[in-house]
Amino acid sequence: MSSHLDYLILRRWDEDDFLRFLKAAGIKFDAHIQQRIQSDVAARVGNLFVVRRLDLSARGTSVLAFYSRVKAAPSKLMWSLDLPDWKAKLLTMYLNSTFNILQTLLLRSETRGAFMEISKYILSEFKVPDLEQFSGAKVKRLIATFNLVRDAKLPSILEQLKTKHPVRRRIDIVWLDAMDMKEEKKPIE
């Protein structure tokens, strides 16, 4: 993921330039295709993106959800939600917490080995905090944590879990606090 967006042709522009473009690209672009692209893109525009197909153990898999301050339509490898900005930020952070990784492992549809898919019906079963019930102080603390971790370069999820990565710990601790849960420091037996 990067801050650079791809662009799609959704409608014609200057007719002569448009026709030259189509000829150079060697493609046909009729009204039916144009209408399908427009409706497909419109249905996927959002600011919170959840990975749909992933290998949780892959070195390149470091997060499960992304936030974008610019509304975008992601590829079909991600689910898209269009939420109020503050909710998108907080849910992105929650979906990247250890709580959600565990939930993902429990609810996933395994396709082969560690490669999995989060189908729409699985995504609808995810348990997420009711952000409307949080006090203003909790929301401020969560937003402050989001702002601290949003640009962090993270290793793979497996590496984060093995090393108790500080960003992962920060996310998990702020969610424990927000949900009025205590972090217990008991040895694992």
Beta strands, then each sheet from edge to edge (+ up, - down):
strand 1: 46-51
strand 2: 53-55
strand 3: 65-72
strand 4: 78-81
strand 5: 109-112
strand 6: 115-117
sheet 1: 3+ 1- 4+
sheet 2: 2+ 6- 5+
end
